[in-house]
Amino acid sequence: MMIKMSKFLVYMILSVAIFGCGGSQEGLVLENETDDSILAKGVSAYEAGNFDQSIELSQLMLNSFPTSDLHIDAQLLIAKSMGAKEKYEDQFDLLLRILKENIIPEKVPMIYMQIGEFYENSARWNPGTVTSDTVDFSKAAGYYKKAVFYPDSKDEAIKANALYRMALMYAKINEIEIASKAYQELITTYPASPYSTLARQKLNNPSNTEELPLPTPTGITDLQATPEVTTQPGEQPVITPVSDKPEKLEDAPPQIELPSDDAEEPSILDSLQTIDDEPSIPEDE
């Protein structure tokens, strides 16, 4: 009886160890792993194109460490993996749920960033009219702006990225003056960010919407775990538009001015805040 029980316990332990790994010995989840190490395996699986494994590892982390500070990161990774698997409606629904249920202010810009990426990718994939593309680019710009102006987070890496992509979206809808202001503010506010280097290049021709590769970091401390290789948002495939996007919208949250270091010289961001392109959060059906 003892031998049978021991075999049963070994089987259960091995079942947990290979969860999300498709029975492979690669990427085993062992007893001494942490929430961070499991999530890192999920990121590696995503980058390798193993999206099912990435989702399973992220879910394993959520189940094993329910109070982890990384639970938003894990859910965002699940959402990105869903998009990569072309489950766009599930991805969008999850992003909205994360946004509404999140209680960690520091993570909010990350959520807005991925929703902006969703709309940007939708616009790039959409072969329809210029008008429909413009709507998606405008929505993307609005969510990127929400990430930049969110007052209760100091995630400068995400905010610099969002400000750069916001400028690029305005350039794509031919709002060149606004794009120029955003590039200028990026250089002033986040001079150490690699996106500041890209902004300097863009100011030579603000109407240029070409994607530029990020420079190789040299002495710059990136506040994110892993910088993107290029400026393509989210490193995920282009996304087709969601055919049943909610039409009922709530009022957008009030805009909050960022404090200026010099009260006599308002930041360019002050003028960017007045742009009326704020997206609203769809209501639950």
C-alpha distance (Angstrom), angle and dihedral (degrees) to the residues before:
residue distance angle dihedral
M1 . . .
M2 3.79 . .
I3 3.81 91.2 .
K4 3.81 91.9 51.6
M5 3.79 91.0 48.8
S6 3.81 91.3 50.0
K7 3.80 91.2 51.3
F8 3.79 89.8 49.7
L9 3.81 91.8 52.3
V10 3.79 91.9 48.2
Y11 3.80 89.9 51.0
M12 3.80 91.9 51.0
I13 3.80 92.7 48.6
L14 3.78 92.1 49.9
S15 3.80 91.1 47.4
V16 3.78 90.3 56.5
A17 3.80 92.1 43.5
I18 3.78 94.4 56.8
F19 3.79 96.9 40.3
G20 3.76 108.4 135.3
C21 3.77 93.3 11.1
G22 3.79 98.7 91.5
G23 3.79 91.5 -122.0
S24 3.80 91.7 -57.8
Q25 3.78 122.7 135.7
E26 3.81 88.0 -134.9
G27 3.81 115.1 103.9
L28 3.79 97.6 7.8
V29 3.78 115.4 -171.4
L30 3.78 104.9 -133.3
E31 3.79 131.4 -168.8
N32 3.81 93.8 -104.6
E33 3.82 94.8 54.3
T34 3.80 121.4 114.1
D35 3.78 133.0 -144.1
D36 3.79 88.3 -99.8
S37 3.80 94.9 51.5
I38 3.82 93.5 47.2
L39 3.80 91.2 49.4
A40 3.81 89.6 47.9
K41 3.82 88.0 56.7
G42 3.80 88.5 51.2
V43 3.81 90.8 52.2
S44 3.81 90.6 48.7
A45 3.81 90.1 50.1
Y46 3.81 90.4 50.9
E47 3.79 92.5 49.4
A48 3.82 89.4 49.3
G49 3.81 90.5 53.0
N50 3.82 94.2 -109.2
F51 3.79 94.3 131.4
D52 3.81 97.4 163.0
Q53 3.79 89.9 52.8
S54 3.79 90.6 47.0
I55 3.81 90.7 54.3
E56 3.81 92.6 46.6
L57 3.80 93.6 48.9
S58 3.80 91.4 47.5
Q59 3.80 90.1 50.3
L60 3.79 90.4 47.3
M61 3.79 89.4 54.5
L62 3.81 91.0 49.6
N63 3.81 92.1 49.6
S64 3.81 94.9 44.2
F65 3.81 96.8 43.6
P66 3.82 106.6 29.4
T67 3.81 93.2 166.5
S68 3.81 96.2 46.2
D69 3.79 118.7 133.7
L70 3.80 86.0 -134.8
H71 3.79 96.3 65.2
I72 3.82 92.0 103.9
D73 3.80 90.3 49.9
A74 3.80 89.9 51.6
Q75 3.81 92.8 49.5
L76 3.80 91.3 47.9
L77 3.80 89.0 51.6
I78 3.80 89.2 51.9
A79 3.81 89.3 51.0
K80 3.81 92.2 50.3
S81 3.78 90.5 48.6
M82 3.80 90.4 50.7
G83 3.79 89.2 53.9
A84 3.79 90.4 49.7
K85 3.83 88.2 52.5
E86 3.84 88.7 52.0
K87 3.81 91.9 -114.0
Y88 3.78 89.6 135.4
E89 3.79 100.0 159.3
D90 3.82 90.9 50.6
Q91 3.79 89.5 47.9
F92 3.79 93.4 51.1
D93 3.81 93.4 45.5
L94 3.80 90.9 50.6
L95 3.80 92.3 49.3
L96 3.81 91.3 52.2
R97 3.81 91.3 47.3
I98 3.80 91.3 49.7
L99 3.80 90.0 50.4
K100 3.79 93.8 50.1
E101 3.80 97.4 42.3
N102 3.80 100.1 39.0
I103 3.82 114.3 115.4
I104 3.82 97.8 179.3
P105 3.83 108.0 91.0
E106 3.80 93.0 -165.3
K107 3.82 89.7 64.8
V108 3.82 97.6 50.9
P109 3.84 96.2 90.4
M110 3.82 89.1 54.1
I111 3.81 89.4 55.8
Y112 3.81 93.7 47.3
M113 3.80 88.4 47.4
Q114 3.79 93.9 56.8
I115 3.81 92.8 45.7
G116 3.81 87.6 52.2
E117 3.80 89.2 50.8
F118 3.80 89.4 51.2
Y119 3.81 92.4 57.0
E120 3.80 93.3 40.7
N121 3.78 91.7 53.0
S122 3.80 90.1 46.4
A123 3.80 90.1 55.4
R124 3.79 93.2 48.4
W125 3.80 92.5 50.0
N126 3.79 95.5 42.8
P127 3.83 108.2 99.2
G128 3.79 91.5 -170.9
T129 3.77 131.7 101.8
V130 3.78 125.4 -35.7
T131 3.79 88.4 -115.1
S132 3.81 94.2 61.3
D133 3.79 90.5 46.6
T134 3.79 90.1 50.9
V135 3.80 91.8 52.5
D136 3.80 92.0 53.8
F137 3.81 92.7 44.9
S138 3.82 89.0 50.1
K139 3.79 91.4 50.6
A140 3.80 89.8 48.7
A141 3.81 90.3 50.8
G142 3.80 89.9 49.9
Y143 3.80 93.6 54.1
Y144 3.80 92.2 44.2
K145 3.80 87.4 52.6
K146 3.81 89.9 51.4
A147 3.82 88.3 54.7
V148 3.81 91.6 50.4
F149 3.80 95.7 47.5
Y150 3.79 99.5 39.2
P151 3.83 100.7 125.3
D152 3.81 102.6 -157.7
S153 3.79 98.5 61.8
K154 3.79 131.2 71.2
D155 3.79 95.6 -168.4
E156 3.79 95.3 139.0
A157 3.81 94.7 175.6
I158 3.81 92.6 58.5
K159 3.81 93.2 40.6
A160 3.80 92.5 51.2
N161 3.81 90.4 49.2
A162 3.81 90.9 47.2
L163 3.82 92.4 48.8
Y164 3.81 90.7 51.6
R165 3.79 93.4 49.3
M166 3.79 90.8 44.4
A167 3.81 89.1 56.4
L168 3.78 90.8 47.7
M169 3.81 91.6 51.4
Y170 3.81 91.1 52.9
A171 3.79 89.2 50.6
K172 3.81 89.1 52.3
I173 3.80 91.7 54.9
N174 3.82 90.0 45.5
E175 3.81 96.4 -108.3
I176 3.79 90.3 136.2
E177 3.81 97.8 161.7
I178 3.81 91.6 54.5
A179 3.79 90.7 45.7
S180 3.81 90.5 52.6
K181 3.79 91.9 50.8
A182 3.79 91.1 50.2
Y183 3.81 92.2 50.0
Q184 3.81 90.2 49.0
E185 3.80 91.9 49.8
L186 3.80 91.1 49.0
I187 3.81 90.3 55.7
T188 3.81 91.5 47.8
T189 3.80 99.8 42.4
Y190 3.81 101.4 35.9
P191 3.84 105.4 26.7
A192 3.82 93.3 156.0
S193 3.79 94.0 53.5
P194 3.81 118.0 103.4
Y195 3.81 85.9 -133.0
S196 3.80 87.4 65.4
T197 3.81 88.0 63.2
L198 3.80 89.8 52.9
A199 3.81 90.7 47.7
R200 3.81 90.7 56.2
Q201 3.79 89.3 54.1
K202 3.79 91.7 47.7
L203 3.82 92.7 52.0
N204 3.80 88.5 66.0
N205 3.79 85.8 67.5
P206 3.83 112.2 3.5
S207 3.80 92.2 -176.1
N208 3.81 90.0 64.1
T209 3.82 107.9 107.0
E210 3.81 96.5 -179.4
E211 3.81 115.3 133.5
L212 3.80 111.5 -114.3
P213 3.82 126.4 -156.7
L214 3.78 116.7 -116.5
P215 3.80 114.9 -108.0
T216 3.79 118.4 -108.6
P217 3.84 107.6 -94.3
T218 3.80 113.0 -109.5
G219 3.77 112.5 -179.1
I220 3.80 92.3 -25.0
T221 3.78 117.3 128.0
D222 3.76 108.4 -142.5
L223 3.79 111.4 -151.7
Q224 3.80 90.8 -149.2
A225 3.79 122.2 80.6
T226 3.82 94.8 -121.0
P227 3.83 124.8 10.9
E228 3.77 118.6 -136.1
V229 3.79 115.3 -101.2
T230 3.79 91.8 -136.8
T231 3.76 135.5 10.4
Q232 3.79 91.9 -102.5
P233 3.81 102.9 123.6
G234 3.74 117.7 -106.6
E235 3.83 96.4 -14.4
Q236 3.77 88.6 -105.8
P237 3.80 129.3 128.4
V238 3.76 120.1 -87.9
I239 3.78 111.2 -84.7
T240 3.76 130.0 -134.1
P241 3.78 116.7 -129.5
V242 3.77 117.6 -90.7
S243 3.77 106.6 -114.1
D244 3.78 96.2 -152.4
K245 3.79 103.0 44.3
P246 3.81 109.0 161.9
E247 3.79 113.3 -95.0
K248 3.81 97.1 -163.5
L249 3.78 110.7 84.9
E250 3.75 133.6 -172.5
D251 3.77 122.5 -134.9
A252 3.79 111.2 -83.8
P253 3.80 116.6 -107.7
P254 3.81 114.0 -96.6
Q255 3.78 115.6 -90.1
I256 3.78 116.3 -112.8
E257 3.79 121.6 -153.4
L258 3.77 117.8 -124.4
P259 3.81 114.6 -125.4
S260 3.79 114.0 -102.2
D261 3.79 122.1 -137.8
D262 3.81 89.2 -141.3
A263 3.78 114.7 39.1
E264 3.81 91.8 -165.2
E265 3.82 92.5 56.6
P266 3.84 109.2 47.2
S267 3.77 116.9 -151.5
I268 3.78 120.0 -103.9
L269 3.79 83.9 -118.3
D270 3.81 88.4 72.4
S271 3.79 89.7 67.6
L272 3.80 91.7 43.2
Q273 3.80 90.1 56.7
T274 3.79 91.9 62.6
I275 3.81 93.3 61.4
D276 3.80 107.9 114.8
D277 3.80 100.9 -135.9
E278 3.78 101.8 103.6
P279 3.80 112.2 146.9
S280 3.76 119.6 -139.6
I281 3.77 128.4 -133.6
P282 3.81 112.2 -108.4
E283 3.79 115.0 -116.8
D284 3.77 121.8 -117.6
E285 3.76 111.4 -99.8
